[in-house]
Amino acid sequence: MTGRLLEVAANSLASALAAQAGGADRVELCTGLELGGLTPSAALIAQVRERLSIPVYVLIRPRAGDFLYGEDELITMQRDIETCLSLGCDGVVFGVLDADGRVDVPRCRPLLEAAGGMGVTFHRAFDMTRDLSQALEDVVALGAERVLTSGGGVSATAGAMVIRQLVAQAAGRIVVMPGAGINAANVVDLARNTHATEFHASAKASHSSAMRWSNPCLPDMAGGEIRTDEREVRALAGALASIA
C-alpha cells in the first residue's frame, strides 16, 4: 500500500474486472459514462459485487443533467441506496443541490441515513456549487467520508490549486479526491501539487464492435463501447506507487 488510493469509474462488469486486474483500489460502478454517469441496474450491481474482491461504490444518479431533484427522484435515489445496502456494496456516491447552487443538506440527510453502514462519497455536484469552501463544510457536516472534485475546473489539473486549498481546509476531516481528466501522465504532478491521497479516473478506451453486419441507415447504433482499459489502470496505479 503506497498511501495513495486509485478509484476507477467502471461502466460494466467487464470494466470493473479490468479495473481490479489493473490494480485499482476501489471501483465506482455506474452506467452512461458519456452522460457523466448514471445509476446501474440492480442486476449489474449484484454481479459486480459477487465478482470483485475490492470495494465497490455505486453511483446514485437517476438522470443526466443538473442535481436539483424532485421528490419522486429522491425516493428513487433512496430506494437505489437501499438496494446497494442489501446487495453488500461498500458505499454509494451521490450529490443533491438546491436551486441556488448550494448543497441541499436537508435532502441529502435521508439519503445518508439510508446508506446505513456504507461509505458515502459526495460526487461532482460539488463542483456546481457557488462557493466550494462553504460546500465543503456542508458535506463535512453531513458526515460524508469524501468529496469528488475537479476544483470547479474543467479538469483536476486545471483546478489543482483549488483542490490543494480544499485539501488544506479539510484538514483530515474528509477526503478530498481529485477527479476529471486524470491519467498516468499527469497523476504524479497532481498528487504533488494538491497533496491529495485518493484519485478518481475513468481509464476508459473505445472498443470496436464485434458485429460483422449492421444497418447502414442506423450508424449511431452500430458502434462499439467505452470500457475501462486494464493497461491504463495499471499505468495509473504504477505512477501512484512510484511517488516517494
Buried (B, 14 or more C-beta within 10 A) or exposed (E): EBEBBBBBBBBBBBBBBBBBEBBBBBBBBBBBBEEEBBBBEBEBBBBBBEEBEBBBBBBBBBEEEEBBBEEEBBEBBBEBBBBBBEBEBBBBBBBBBBEEBBBBBEBBBBBBEBBEEBBBBBBBBBBBBEEBEEBBBBBBBBEBBBBBBBBBBEBBBBBBEBBBBBBEBBEEEBBBBBBBBBBBEBBBEBBEBBEBBBBBBBBBBEEEEEEEEEEEEEEEEEEEBBBBBBEBBBBBBEBBEEEE
